[in-house]
């Protein structure tokens, strides 16, 4: 064992022979060992990736050629630490590819993707390595440490799911499939980003700004100025521009124009069209599942999740679909009544929904988004989240200046325990850029684990968002949805920061995909609690706490629009599942399939579209949520039930928070998710709190 670890250390340190002038292959020498972004150039990535591949390959060879009998230490543990270099490089590269991309980075991604796919296949299809793993796996009853047993089980399962039990012919085909899928998912993402960035709604007549809030007009003017269109207004397909335009623009023709541009991304029969890419992805995934002995992609994917089978997912979605759709139909009638009352001689369309929903909200609850935004200044919301995290878990956040960053807009914080002990480093990147993909996400530059020499490796974590920018003399004022997103992504970050696991591959957010959303979604429950609003919802000019009557309006209107919100989400979830439960491949256009499923099978009303139409459904074609978009509602059953427990004991109750931290946040994937949940809650979750929460 000592000889093997010495060989591993020798191989890792030998990287210095190849690392001249490449900061990714040298000691970083930065505060807290964060990536030295100011030194990293695009030309460093390919050599660093290839060096990582080489080093790991050498370690794998040392494992399989070890004459000693296979043990947990000389096989499983040696494998666990073998990817340090490649994961370190990948942590930097793939975060930049999503948040600060360029044609050069996209080209590098396309070049390295098949090499990494082949490298992973070389590991998972290595017969000698698998034989050693199997030998140790059969001895798992000899190990008493549950984390050791879980790692052993996960490694064995990954190899089986990676194709280790296949015959040579099937292994050869699996390699080809994995290579093709690695490139196709990149192509999908590139097409979507290009389509999103290429569209601009240019307005040069002030009359066409009627109804729009001044903050949105100012932002559009600044966007126009950046595009050398001073004196005009530019609106884009990024949410901070798109959503309020659909909510407030009186010009119906322009609402339709920008909505059609948004909803047709990837479906314009041009160089960025995603339909053929999607068909290839789906059919390759199905072929891969069948190689593995499963009937459909969903059967293969869900076998490794809490849900286990497509039937269990459909059961949950169908329980919610009918009440949600019926509520949405009632909402549509209400919106149509407003149109008729105003003398509009037209039928409600998707580009009308948000506009008239705002009118109903104003009429019924005397509330609109613009009344709330002055109380949701970004810095105050951030301080509020820090307060909540300190109250629950004792964490503190200290802003760090002069830290390496990949963009000047990025803010960096040190996270510490209440006793001052270092927890990790936190990067936050808030606003849209052409180089950033849409949406919001949490990721790791480095995950938490214990190094092979027994030293704690603290995490370096990032959350990336696309929130409304500051405009003119005003700071960044968030919509309520953006505040919710901030709380959500912060929950993911806490899951990474508070991890106390030995092994990286089962630490932090490395859990079943339909469990990973619990720590993020439970955080959303605090944002509109009156005790929390008093802390962070303060007027950006006066510092006045959000008035009680506004909180009451927010509370009374909270269930309004849940028919629309739940239906558009469930439509996307059902579409995802239907695509991935195809047993004989996709033989028609993806858009034709979408129409058949959502309209003909499920009866989705024409006034509502799926939250993500197929050609821009990034979650399932690029972000690892294939047959998994249901995870948000699955985890919402958990989070609604869990927060009901907090409410029962007090939303800041320390004992409840300690239990959630100890049994959920610290444990990563070291035990079965339901076992962890029951340790926290004392019972399996009930669906009733979710139905109540959504007003269904």
DAUR-V625312 format. One record per helix or strand of 3 or more residues. SS is the DSSP state (H for helix, E for strand). FROM is the first residue (numbers start at 0). LEN is the number of residues. Records with the same first field share a line. If there is no record, write none. Layout:
SS=FROM-LEN ; FROM-LEN
This chain:
H=1-16 ; 22-3 ; 30-3 ; 42-22 ; 71-9 ; 83-16 ; 102-22 ; 126-11 ; 139-3 ; 145-16 ; 167-31 ; 205-4 ; 213-13 ; 238-10 ; 251-12 ; 274-17 ; 296-6 ; 309-32 ; 349-16 ; 368-5 ; 377-16 ; 479-18 ; 503-3 ; 516-8 ; 529-7 ; 547-9 ; 561-19 ; 589-12 ; 613-3 ; 617-4 ; 630-19 ; 653-12 ; 672-9 ; 687-6
E=200-3 ; 232-3 ; 395-5 ; 410-6 ; 421-10 ; 440-6 ; 458-9
